[in-house]
Amino acid sequence: MNDQPTSSVTVTRRYDASPEKVFDAFLDVSVARRFMFATASGEMITAEIDPRVGGAFSFTERRPDMGDVRHVGEYLEIDRPRRLAFTFAVPQFDPRMTTVTIEIAPDGDGCRLTLTNEGVPPDHLDSNREGWSRILEGLLPAYDGLHGAGWR
């Protein structure tokens, strides 16, 4: 059992898109591979999604400054278009799993997404918040074929 302290990170973003479109981006591998863990300078070499409770995902991006970076997790809850929860880890940097919960609510003619990542080690809080913010910024551009749009 790991007794190291952890914290949570919350990032909120509003989209001019339906809750269904925003939700579906996370489970459609052709869209997700362009924004989930995708950076502007990297090349997504594998992207796999098994979109069911108990199903897993794996994204590996080849980054010029870091090599192949693998992001993994398992879906805990899928309630389209309102809520998605999954475990998350980047094993080469830290084997501990964290939990990510995404909640999407209608907001006028668009929606508001709130992402909470629980179990984050305190020394990763800032980079975690920045990473999720950039990922969420790239969500809608991913539908237009842009890779890592949040990472300018």
N, C-alpha and C positions, 0 to 999 in steps of 0.2 A: 504494500500500500504506500502511496506517495503522499507525504504529509506537507509538502511544500505549499506555501500560500498561492492562491490564484485569485484572479479578478475577472470582471466581465467588461466587454467593450460593446457599445451600442452605436450604430450608425443609422441615420434616417435619411431617406431620399424620396423626393416626389417625382413622379413621372407623368408626362402627358401621354398616357397609354392606359389601356384597360388593365384591371387586376389580372385577368386571364393571360394577356400577352406577357406581362411582367413575370408572372408565376411560371408560365410555360418555358421561358428562356432558361430556367435553371435545370429543366429536365429534358430538353431537346438538345442532343449532343451536337448537332450541326450549328446551333447558336451558342451553346454553353462553351464550346471549345474556343470561341473567339473572345470571351470575356472572363470566364472563371479561371483565375490564376494565370491569365494571359497578360504578358507585358509587351510593350511596343517593340522591343528589340529581340524578343524571344520567338522561338518556333515551337508550336504545339506539336509534339511528335506522337503522343497517344492521348486519346480522350475516350473514356468508356463510362457509360451510365446504364445502370439497371434500375429504372425508375419505379421501384415498388418498396414498400416497407420491408426492411431486411436486405434490400438490394444495395449494392455498393457502387461507388464511383471512383475513378482514378484518372487524373490528368497529369501528364508529364510534359513539361516545357523545357526545351533546350535554351539556356540563357548564356549569352557570351561571357558574362562575368562569374557564373556560378556552376555551369555544367547542366546536367539533367536534374531538374527539380520536380519531384513527384508529390502530388497532393492526393490524399485518400480519405475516404469516409464511408459511412453506411447510413442509409435513410432510416430515420426513426418515426417520422410522421409525414404523411402527404395528404393534405386537405385542400385540394384545388378549389378556388384560387386564393385561399385565405392564409394558409399556414404550411410551412415546410420546415422540418427539423432533421438534422443529420449530425453525425460525429464528424470530426475533422482533425487531420494531422498532416504534418510534413515530416515524415519519419527521419530523413537525413539530418534534420536540425533538432528535432525533439520527438521522441517516440510517444509522448503523452497525447491522448485524444482529448479534444475539447468538444463542446457541443454548440452548434449553430442553430438558431431559430430565426426564421424569416416570417414576419407577419405582414400581410398586405391588406390594406383597407381602401375602399373607394374614397376619392377625394375630388369632388367636383366632376370635371370631365376626364379625370385621370385617377391616379392612386398614390398612396403613400406607403412606402416599404420601410419597415423597421427590422434591422438585422441585429441580433444579440449573439455574441460569441462568449460563452461561459467557460471557465477553466483556463483562462489565459495566464501564463506566468507573468508576474509584475514587470519583469525586464523586457517583455515583448508587447506591452500595452500600446505604445506609440506606433510601432511598426505594424501591429495588427490593425489598429484603427485606420492607419493610412492605406494599408493594403485593401481592406474591405471597401473603403471609400472609393478607391481607384477602380476596383472591380465593379462596383455598382454604377460608377460613372460610365463604364463601357458597355452596360447591358443593352440599351436601345441601339447604339451604333453597331452592336454585333449582328443585329437583324439585317443591317445594310452591308454585312460582309467585312466590317472593320475588326481587326485583331488588336486586342490590348489598347483600345481607344482611350481608356482612362489614364494610361501611363505615358504622358507626353514628356 
